[in-house]
Amino acid sequence: MAGEEIEQEGVVRDLMVDHAGQRLQAVYFVEHGQIQAKVNGRFYRLPKGDMPAAEAVRGLLIGLADDGGRKREQASIWAGWLPGKKEDQSRIE
């Protein structure tokens, strides 16, 4: 089984993903059938299914990158709609 990585419980691993213009890094390990991952100071617990832990964590990182991009885009859109100087001036008139 060359190339297949044996997942040992308690072994701490690093994973870095570049996606959607972002670079995210996770530190993770498998314990009691669960994947414990730390990303940007936040902890995540994922079920250890049939998928290798590295692939599950990669999916988590890609999802976080996509979600972060969506939130930034949404904030940019809302910034144009929220009251600003123009609307404040119209209230004075």
N, C-alpha and C positions, 0 to 999 in steps of 0.2 A: 504494500500500500504506500508506494512512494508518493510524496507530495501531500499526503493527507496528514493534517496536524491532529495529534491526539490532544483532546481537551482534558486537562487535569483540573480538578477542583482546587480552588485557592491560589492558582497561579495568576498573578497580576500581569495584565497585558496592556499595551498602548495601541491605539488605532487613530490615524489621522485621515480625514476625508476632505477633499476639495470639491465643492459643489456649489453651483449658482453664485460664483464669485466669493464664496466664503470658505474659510479653512476652519474646520472643527476637529477637536481632538477629544478622545475619550480614554479614560483609564477604566478597565473593567476586569472582573473575574467571575467565575462560576462557583456557586456555593449552594448546596442543597437543592439542586435542580432549578436554580434561578440565576439570572445574570444580573450582577450588581454593576452599574456603570456610573461614572462621574463625568459630567460634561459642564464646563464653565462654572464649576462650583455647585452644581445641582446634581442630586442623586436620582437615578432611575433604576427601577427594578423591572426586569423583563422575564417572562417565563422561558425556560430553556426547553424548546420543542425539538423537532427533528432537524432544524436548521443549525448550522454551526454558530457558535456564539459570536464570532467575528462578523458573520453576515448579518446577524440580528442587530448588533451594535452599529454596523455600517448603515443599515436601514434606519435606525434611530437617528443617526447623525444627518443623513440625507433629509429625513422628515423635519428635523429641527432647522436645517438650512432653508428648506422650502417655506416653513412656517415663519421664520425670521424675515425672509424676503417679502412674503405676503403682508406681514405686519408693517414693515417699513413702507411698502407701497400704499397700504391703506392709510397709514399716518400721513403720508404726503398728500393724499387725496383729501383727507379730512382737514388738513392744515389750510387748504384753499377755501373750505366751506365754513370754517369756524370764524366767529367774529374777529375782525382785525381793525386796523386803522380806518379803512374805508367805511365799514359799517358803523364804527364808533362815531365818525364824522356825520354820517347820515342821521344818527339819533339826535345830534345837536341841532340840526337844521329845523 
